[in-house]
């Protein structure tokens, strides 16, 4: 299982894409670019420092080599310590088939078309000294932008461990929807933890039931219930009248 990292970023900084170098320039000297093989050691250390679980070496090798995982790293080119290319934040994600995902029922897709996909955020983290600077938001924005560029993609989703209130606040601030609470989703150090499922729709993706559809369903349900009650009431009255008439006829015959 993957646990998106904690990020206390409170806003999205203005970003400018550099299509020639495949980097994104954020304000305050922070740059985003795809994670590279040279980032391997730092990436492993950041995951070790930020997350309560341990990831297999294969995961990190797949990230830095782009094997079925997309990633972006954040660096601070204004650092005076000669570490301007050292990662200060990261996000990893992968494209998954909507049909094979556990949230297929939460995304309305055209059943006449095959091949719909989703982007699942695996991990997200920012080092402590760079939090509250918009880096986490910028990394999430890169994932959303990437997902939007895939015509078959309908949503970005992820899981947040239940005690990570800061991360939940961030995703809600970025218009992610919290759709489910998953009980005992994580098992860490001998203890179970719940998780919350967050989702952001792209490319026309939406919930199988829109708010209007939910309202119409509720109104229809209430209406059907009311009609059923009225029908049962009149049937009961008809039975009472029928019994009264039979009783009256029996009384008249005996007189």
C-alpha positions in Angstrom: 0.0 0.0 0.0 1.1 3.6 -0.7 0.5 6.4 1.7 0.6 9.9 0.2 2.9 12.0 2.2 2.1 14.9 4.5 2.2 18.4 2.9 1.1 21.5 4.7 1.1 23.6 1.6 -1.7 26.3 1.7 -1.8 27.6 -1.8 -0.8 27.2 -5.5 2.1 29.3 -6.6 2.2 30.7 -10.1 4.0 28.2 -12.3 5.5 28.5 -15.8 6.2 25.4 -18.0 9.5 25.2 -19.8 8.7 22.8 -22.7 12.3 22.6 -23.8 13.7 21.4 -20.6 10.5 19.7 -19.3 10.8 21.7 -16.1 8.3 23.9 -14.3 9.4 27.0 -12.6 7.6 28.0 -9.4 8.0 31.3 -7.6 10.7 31.8 -5.0 13.3 29.8 -7.0 11.6 26.4 -6.8 11.7 24.2 -9.9 9.8 21.0 -10.7 11.0 18.4 -13.1 10.7 14.6 -13.6 12.6 12.7 -11.1 15.9 11.3 -12.5 18.2 8.3 -11.7 20.6 10.7 -9.9 17.8 11.4 -7.4 17.6 7.8 -6.2 19.5 8.1 -2.9 17.7 11.3 -1.8 14.3 9.9 -2.9 14.8 6.8 -0.7 15.9 9.0 2.3 12.9 11.3 2.0 10.5 8.4 1.9 12.2 6.9 4.9 12.0 10.2 6.8 8.4 11.1 5.9 6.4 7.8 5.8 5.6 5.2 8.5 6.0 2.3 6.1 9.0 1.1 4.1 9.0 0.8 0.4 10.8 -1.9 -1.6 13.9 -1.0 -3.7 12.0 -1.9 -6.9 9.6 0.9 -6.2 12.3 3.6 -6.2 14.1 2.1 -9.2 10.7 2.2 -11.1 10.2 5.8 -10.1 13.6 7.1 -11.2 13.6 5.1 -14.4 10.0 5.9 -15.3 8.9 2.3 -15.3 5.0 2.6 -15.3 5.4 5.4 -12.7 5.4 9.1 -13.5 7.0 11.5 -11.0 8.0 15.1 -10.4 10.6 16.4 -8.0 11.0 19.9 -6.5 14.3 21.6 -6.1 15.4 25.0 -4.9 17.8 26.7 -7.2 18.3 29.5 -4.8 19.9 27.4 -2.2 23.4 28.8 -1.3 24.7 25.5 0.0 25.6 23.9 -3.3 22.6 21.6 -3.2 20.3 23.4 -5.6 19.6 20.2 -7.4 18.7 18.2 -4.3 15.1 17.1 -4.0 13.0 19.1 -1.4 9.7 17.5 -2.5 8.3 14.9 -4.8 5.1 13.2 -6.1 4.8 9.8 -7.7 1.8 8.5 -9.6 0.7 5.8 -12.1 -1.9 5.3 -14.7 -4.4 2.5 -14.0 -7.3 1.0 -15.9 -10.6 2.3 -14.6 -12.1 -1.2 -15.1 -9.4 -2.7 -12.9 -9.5 -0.1 -10.1 -11.3 -0.3 -6.8 -13.2 3.0 -7.6 -14.7 2.0 -10.9 -18.2 2.4 -9.4 -17.4 6.0 -8.4 -16.6 7.2 -11.9 -19.2 7.4 -14.6 -17.8 6.2 -17.9 -19.3 5.5 -21.3 -19.9 1.7 -21.3 -19.8 1.7 -25.1 -16.1 2.8 -25.0 -13.2 0.8 -23.6 -9.9 1.9 -22.2 -10.9 4.5 -19.7 -8.1 5.2 -17.2 -7.4 6.9 -13.9 -4.3 8.4 -12.3 -3.5 7.2 -8.8 -1.2 9.3 -6.6 1.2 6.9 -4.9 3.3 9.2 -2.7 3.6 12.9 -2.0 6.0 14.6 0.3 7.8 17.9 1.1 10.7 18.3 3.5 9.8 20.1 6.8 11.7 23.3 6.1 9.9 23.9 2.8 6.3 23.3 3.9 3.7 26.1 3.7 5.4 27.4 0.6 3.0 26.0 -2.1 5.3 23.2 -3.2 2.8 20.4 -2.4 0.1 22.2 -4.2 2.3 22.7 -7.3 3.2 19.0 -7.3 -0.4 18.0 -7.2 -1.2 20.5 -9.9 1.4 18.7 -12.1 -0.4 15.4 -11.6 -3.8 16.9 -12.4 -2.3 18.6 -15.5 -0.8 15.3 -16.6 -4.0 13.4 -16.1 -5.9 16.0 -18.0 -3.6 15.5 -21.0 -4.6 11.9 -21.2 -7.8 11.8 -23.2 -8.9 8.5 -21.7 -8.3 9.6 -18.1 -11.4 10.5 -16.1 -10.0 11.2 -12.6 -7.1 11.5 -10.2 -7.4 9.7 -6.9 -5.5 8.8 -3.8 -5.8 7.5 -0.2 -5.0 9.6 2.9 -4.4 8.0 6.3 -7.1 9.1 8.8 -4.8 11.1 11.1 -3.3 13.2 8.3 -5.6 16.1 8.8 -3.2 18.5 7.1 -3.1 16.5 3.9 -6.9 16.2 3.8 -7.2 20.0 4.2 -4.8 20.5 1.2 -6.7 18.1 -1.1 -10.1 19.7 -0.2 -8.6 23.1 -0.8 -7.6 21.9 -4.3 -11.2 20.8 -5.0 -10.6 17.1 -4.5 -13.7 15.3 -3.2 -13.6 13.1 -0.2 -15.9 10.2 -1.2 -15.3 7.3 1.2 -13.9 6.3 4.5 -12.2 2.9 4.3 -12.0 1.2 7.6 -8.8 -0.7 8.6 -7.3 0.2 5.2 -3.7 0.4 6.4 -1.8 -2.0 8.7 1.2 -0.3 10.1 3.5 -1.5 13.0 0.8 -4.0 14.2 -2.0 -1.5 14.1 -4.9 -0.8 11.7 -5.7 2.7 10.4 -8.6 4.0 8.4 -8.1 5.9 5.1 -10.1 8.5 3.2 -10.5 8.2 -0.5 -10.1 11.6 -2.4 -10.9 12.0 -6.1 -10.6 14.8 -8.6 -12.5 14.4 -11.9 -10.9 15.4 -15.2 -11.9 15.3 -18.9 -15.6 15.2 -18.2 -15.4 12.4 -15.6 -18.0 12.6 -12.9 -19.8 10.7 -10.3 -22.3 8.0 -11.5 -24.9 10.1 -9.7 -24.8 13.9 -10.1 -26.2 16.1 -7.3 -29.3 16.6 -9.4 -29.7 12.9 -10.1 -29.4 12.2 -6.4 -32.0 14.8 -5.6 -34.3 13.4 -8.3 -33.8 9.9 -6.9 -34.6 11.1 -3.4 -37.7 13.0 -4.6 -38.8 10.0 -6.6 -38.2 7.7 -3.6 -40.3 9.9 -1.3 -43.0 10.3 -3.9 -43.2 6.5 -4.5 -43.3 6.0 -0.7 -46.1 8.6 -0.3 -48.1 7.0 -3.2 -47.6 3.6 -1.6 -48.9 4.9 1.7 -51.9 6.5 0.0 -52.7 3.3 -1.9 -52.4 1.2 1.3 -54.7 3.7 3.2 -57.5 3.5 0.5 -57.2 -0.2 0.4 -57.6 -0.3 4.1 -60.6 2.0 3.9 -62.2 -0.1 1.2 -61.8 -3.2 3.3 -63.5 -1.4 6.3 -66.4 -0.2 4.1 -66.8 -3.7 2.6 -66.9 -5.3 6.1 -69.4 -2.7 7.3 -71.6 -3.3 4.3 -71.6 -7.0 4.8 -72.3 -6.5 8.5 -75.2 -4.2 7.7 -76.7 -6.7 5.2 -76.4 -9.5 7.7 -78.2 -7.4 10.3 -81.0 -6.5 7.9 -81.6 -10.1 7.0 -81.9 -11.1 10.7 -84.5 -8.4 11.5 
